[in-house]
Amino acid sequence: MEYPEKTCSVERLVTVPEDVKKVLEGTKSATRRNGIYAYPGEVMELEGKQFKVEALYQQSLGEVTEENAKAEGFENLDAYKKSILDMHVGMKWIPTMKVWVHEFTPVKN
């Protein structure tokens, strides 16, 4: 599949300490961003552990499901929405807004 040019680097994919902890604990396996931070096959390293980006696709906020919110490391969709809106002051949850979904798995050593 052809993807647009990256807007950031894989090192910036997961940076919020709470999110890093969730990835390391295995409770977060996806992250949504306004741009592309990594292509499938790229590896992100967090505290010496590696995670491979397995999938990259666009999704509108209105398509985010309870299951997607759990993959983001949240109890439910409402908790995910609250976290995003708290992080981005002034942002509104616009169902038609498109984001890039990056799904990743731990690299087995």
N, C-alpha and C positions, 0 to 999 in steps of 0.2 A: 504494500500500500504506500502511496505517496503522501507524505505529511508536509505541512508548511515548515518553514525555517523555525528553529528553536528560538524562544524569546528569553530563555534563561538557561542555566546549566544544571546538570543532575545534582551537583553539590548543594543546590538551593531548594531541591524538591521537598524535603522535610527538614525544617529548621527549628520550629517551635519546640522547646524542651519537653513539654507535655506530650506532643505528637511523637517525638523521637522515642520517648519512653514506651509509648503504645506500640510502636513498630518493633522495638526490641523485645517487648513482652509477647508479641504475636497477636495483639488485639487490633492492629491497624495494618491493612494490606492494600489500601488505596488512598489516593489523595487527589483532590480536584483543584485545578489552577486555572487562572484566566488565560494562560499561555502554555506553550509546550516547554517542559523543563528536561525531558528525557524521551528518547525513542525506545521502542521495544528492543531488548538485548543489552541496553546500557545498565551499568551496575552503580548503585548508590552505596556508599559506605557510611555507617553510623557506629561510632564508638568501636571501630575495628571489625564490625560485622558487615557482611555484604548482602545486598538485596538487589535482585535482578528485575528490571521493568519487563513485565510479561505482556502488557496490553496498553494501548493508548487509543482513546476514542473521544469524540465530543458527545456531550449530553446537555440537555437543557435542565435548568434547576427544577422545573416542573416535573421532570422525569425521574428525579432522585427518589429512590424507594427506601423503605425501612431497612431492607437488606443492604443497600448501598451505604446508608448511614452507619450500620454496624461494621461494615468493612472499613469505614473511616475511623472506627474506634469509639463510636458513640452508642449509648443505650438505645436510642431511637431517633427518628427523623427530626422531631421537635428539638431535641438536645443538639443535634448537628446544626440545624438552622440557627439556634440561639448562639452557638459558638461562632459561627461564621459572621453573623450580624454584630456580635460583640467585638470581634477582631477587626472588622472593617466599619468603623464608626461612620454613620450616615448612609451606609449601603442599605438598599431595600432588596428583599427577596423577590426577584422578578422571574416568574416561571419560564418565560421565553429566553432568558439570558443563557447563553451557551458557555460551558466550561470544558476544559480538557481533563479527562479522567486518566490517571496513571495508576495502573495496578501492578503490584510487585510481590515477589516471594523471596524468602531467605535463600541464599546460595548455600548449598550443602558442601562442606569442606571435607 
